[in-house]
């Protein structure tokens, strides 16, 4: 199994599981999906995206046909690679196993309690 992902890396990969997104949309999706616990600065986020691309977990994706137009430079869309999908799945399993142990130790309530 690979090294655990940071919270931000994991959230970035999670928001890209279903659809490619551009930087600002990733930032907003991470904030929403994390329940406001993560607020990545746009500069920090782009460094994370570049590193995840260097690690082979993300790749540049073509803009969706329904993306419309906007002023300024064309948006760069990011998508998971096969390796990125594997990494996010492995991390989800790792976290699930850790939560299961925590529940067994009565550190967390049982689901549905």
N, C-alpha and C positions, 0 to 999 in steps of 0.2 A: 504494500500500500504506500502511496506517496505521502509526503509531508502534509500535515493539516493546513488548510487554507486560513488566511486571516478572515476576520468577520467581513471586511469590505470586499475582499476578493470573492468570497462565497456569495455575498449579496449581488455583486456585479454579475457573476455567472448565473445566478438564479434568475435575475430579471431578463437574461438573454435566452433562457431555455425555450421560450415559445416564439419569439420574434426578434429579428435584428433591430437595434435601436441606435440612435446617434448619441453623442456625449451628454448633452443637456437632458435628453429624455432618460438616459440611464441614471443620471444623478437624481432626477425627480422620482423615478421608479424605485431606486434604492431607498430614498427617504420614506416613501409611502410604504413599501414592502417591509421595511424594518420598523414600522410603527413610529417613525421619527427618531429612533435611537441612533441612526447613522445619518450624518449631514456632511457628505464629502464636499470639500471645496472643489470647484471645477478644475483648477490647476492640478491638485492632488489626484483627482479622478483620471485626468488625461495621462498622468504618469503611471497610474495603475493599469490603465488600458494598454499603454505602450509596453509595459512589462509583461502583461498577460499575453500580448501578441508575440513578444520575444520568446516567451515560454511555450508558444504553440497552442495556447488554450483559446485564443480568439483569432479571428481573421476579419479582414475588411469585407463587407458585404455590399452588393449593389443596393442602391436606394429603392425602396418599394415603389411600385408604379403610382400608388395613391398618396405619395409623400408630398405632393404639391410643390409649389415654389416658395422661396423666401429670399429676402435680400442678403447679400454678402456671399461668402464662399459656399460652395456646395457642402452639404453635410456629409460627414464620414460615418457610415453605419458599421456597426460591429456585430459579429455573429460568433457563436460557439463553433469550435472545430470538434471533430470526433474526440480528440484528446480532452478538450474542454468539457464535453458532455460526460466523459468518464470521470474526470476530476470532480465535477459538481455532484455526480451520483455517489462517488466514493466518500466525499465529505458528508453528504446527507446520511449515508449509512453509518459513518463514524460517529456523527452527532447522535443519531438514533440509538446506537449501542451505548454511548455515554449516558444518555438520558434514561435508558433502561436500567443501567447500573445505579444511577442516582435514585430512581424510583424504588428499586429493590432495597436500598439503604434508607428508605423513608425520608429522603431529602426533598422529594417532590411529591405532590399528590398524584394518585392514580388518575389516568385519563378518564373523564366522565364522572369524577367524584365531585 
